[in-house]
Amino acid sequence: MPDGRLYDTDWYAWTLEQAAALRRMAETRVNSELDLENLAEEVESLGRSQESALVSALTHIIEHLLKLEHSPALAPRNKWMLSVVEQRGRAVYALEDSGTLARKAPDLLPKAWKQGHRLAAKALELFDGVAPEALPTDCPYSLAQILGDDFIPANRHGLG
């Protein structure tokens, strides 16, 4: 019988555990009026939404770190820096609630990199005339840098 501590300490893991328990109940054909399979799907989707929020925050951080590093433009830099601060807060919040999600974060980084890179490359091409090929193909930032309060990459055009 679950004691509820996991719900308070690692909500993401709790959603996975509860979905699995509901599916086990459905497999054993527990005599219940509950729609166990759909309940399992819904509980699992709650956990996936937390994972998706983390990927979204990482995507936006990466996008704006790339823009800060590669854009020759002065004007939007402050907005990008503010976005990095905001999204770092969202990512850290998601990770603080779940050790399981924190352990999974390195595996989510390639997806966030792909999305963030695509967004930054298109924006830099459209607004700054920077060729997409000028951006690195592999993520140059570690997860610690992406989430770290003080990390902002040096601008390739000498802007501060």
C-alpha positions as CSV (number, residue, x, y, z in Angstrom):
1,M,0.0,0.0,0.0
2,P,1.5,3.4,-1.0
3,D,2.2,5.8,1.9
4,G,1.9,9.0,-0.1
5,R,5.5,10.2,0.5
6,L,6.5,9.8,-3.1
7,Y,3.6,12.1,-4.1
8,D,5.2,14.8,-1.9
9,T,8.9,14.1,-2.7
10,D,8.9,13.1,-6.4
11,W,5.6,13.9,-8.1
12,Y,6.8,12.8,-11.6
13,A,7.8,9.4,-10.3
14,W,4.5,9.2,-8.4
15,T,2.6,9.6,-11.7
16,L,4.6,6.9,-13.3
17,E,4.1,4.6,-10.3
18,Q,0.4,5.2,-10.1
19,A,-0.2,4.7,-13.9
20,A,1.7,1.3,-13.6
21,A,-0.4,0.3,-10.6
22,L,-3.7,1.2,-12.5
23,R,-2.5,-0.9,-15.4
24,R,-1.7,-3.8,-13.2
25,M,-5.2,-3.6,-11.7
26,A,-6.7,-3.5,-15.2
27,E,-4.7,-6.6,-16.2
28,T,-5.9,-8.6,-13.2
29,R,-9.4,-7.5,-14.2
30,V,-10.2,-6.1,-10.8
31,N,-14.0,-5.9,-10.5
32,S,-14.4,-2.1,-10.5
33,E,-16.5,0.6,-12.1
34,L,-13.3,2.6,-12.7
35,D,-12.0,3.0,-16.3
36,L,-8.5,1.9,-15.2
37,E,-6.7,2.0,-18.5
38,N,-7.9,5.6,-19.3
39,L,-7.2,6.6,-15.7
40,A,-3.7,5.3,-16.1
41,E,-3.3,7.3,-19.3
42,E,-4.5,10.5,-17.7
43,V,-2.2,10.1,-14.6
44,E,0.7,9.3,-16.9
45,S,0.0,12.4,-19.0
46,L,0.2,14.5,-15.9
47,G,3.8,13.4,-15.5
48,R,4.5,13.9,-19.2
49,S,3.3,17.5,-18.9
50,Q,6.0,18.1,-16.3
51,E,8.6,16.5,-18.5
52,S,7.3,18.6,-21.5
53,A,7.5,21.8,-19.4
54,L,11.2,21.0,-18.6
55,V,12.0,20.4,-22.3
56,S,10.3,23.6,-23.3
57,A,12.3,25.6,-20.7
58,L,15.5,24.0,-21.8
59,T,14.6,24.7,-25.5
60,H,14.1,28.4,-24.8
61,I,17.3,28.7,-22.8
62,I,19.3,27.1,-25.5
63,E,17.6,29.2,-28.2
64,H,18.5,32.4,-26.4
65,L,22.0,31.4,-25.4
66,L,22.7,30.7,-29.1
67,K,21.2,34.1,-30.0
68,L,23.3,35.8,-27.3
69,E,26.4,34.1,-28.6
70,H,25.9,34.5,-32.4
71,S,23.8,37.6,-33.0
72,P,25.5,40.8,-34.1
73,A,22.4,42.8,-32.9
74,L,22.5,44.9,-29.8
75,A,18.8,45.6,-29.3
76,P,17.1,42.4,-28.3
77,R,20.0,41.1,-26.1
78,N,18.4,42.3,-22.8
79,K,15.1,40.5,-23.7
80,W,17.0,37.3,-24.4
81,M,18.9,37.6,-21.2
82,L,15.6,38.1,-19.3
83,S,14.1,35.1,-21.0
84,V,17.1,32.9,-20.0
85,V,16.6,33.9,-16.4
86,E,12.9,33.2,-16.6
87,Q,13.2,29.8,-18.3
88,R,16.0,28.8,-15.9
89,G,13.6,29.4,-13.1
90,R,11.0,27.2,-14.7
91,A,13.5,24.4,-15.4
92,V,14.9,24.5,-11.9
93,Y,11.4,24.5,-10.4
94,A,10.5,21.4,-12.4
95,L,13.7,19.6,-11.4
96,E,13.4,20.5,-7.7
97,D,10.1,18.6,-7.5
98,S,11.5,15.4,-9.0
99,G,14.7,13.6,-8.5
100,T,13.5,11.2,-11.2
101,L,13.1,14.0,-13.7
102,A,16.4,15.5,-12.7
103,R,18.1,12.2,-13.5
104,K,16.3,12.1,-16.8
105,A,17.3,15.7,-17.7
106,P,20.5,14.7,-19.5
107,D,18.5,12.4,-21.8
108,L,16.1,15.2,-22.6
109,L,18.8,17.6,-23.5
110,P,19.3,16.4,-27.2
111,K,15.6,17.0,-27.9
112,A,15.8,20.5,-26.3
113,W,19.0,21.2,-28.3
114,K,17.4,20.2,-31.6
115,Q,14.4,22.4,-31.0
116,G,16.4,25.4,-29.6
117,H,18.9,25.2,-32.3
118,R,16.2,25.2,-35.0
119,L,14.5,28.2,-33.5
120,A,17.7,30.2,-33.0
121,A,19.0,29.3,-36.5
122,K,15.9,30.5,-38.2
123,A,15.6,33.7,-36.2
124,L,19.3,34.5,-36.7
125,E,19.0,33.9,-40.4
126,L,15.8,36.0,-40.8
127,F,16.6,38.9,-38.5
128,D,20.4,39.1,-38.4
129,G,21.6,37.5,-41.7
130,V,23.5,34.8,-39.8
131,A,23.8,31.6,-41.8
132,P,22.4,28.6,-40.0
133,E,25.7,26.8,-40.8
134,A,27.5,29.4,-38.5
135,L,25.9,27.7,-35.4
136,P,27.4,24.6,-33.9
137,T,25.8,21.3,-34.9
138,D,26.3,19.8,-31.4
139,C,25.3,21.5,-28.2
140,P,28.3,23.4,-26.9
141,Y,26.7,24.0,-23.5
142,S,26.6,21.5,-20.6
143,L,23.4,21.0,-18.6
144,A,25.1,22.8,-15.7
145,Q,25.8,25.8,-17.9
146,I,22.3,25.8,-19.3
147,L,20.8,25.8,-15.8
148,G,23.5,27.9,-14.1
149,D,22.6,31.4,-12.9
150,D,25.8,33.0,-14.1
151,F,26.5,31.4,-17.5
152,I,26.1,33.5,-20.6
153,P,28.3,32.6,-23.6
154,A,30.7,35.3,-25.0
155,N,29.3,37.0,-28.0
156,R,31.1,36.2,-31.3
157,H,30.9,39.8,-32.3
158,G,32.3,41.3,-29.2
159,L,29.0,42.6,-27.7
160,G,28.7,42.6,-24.0
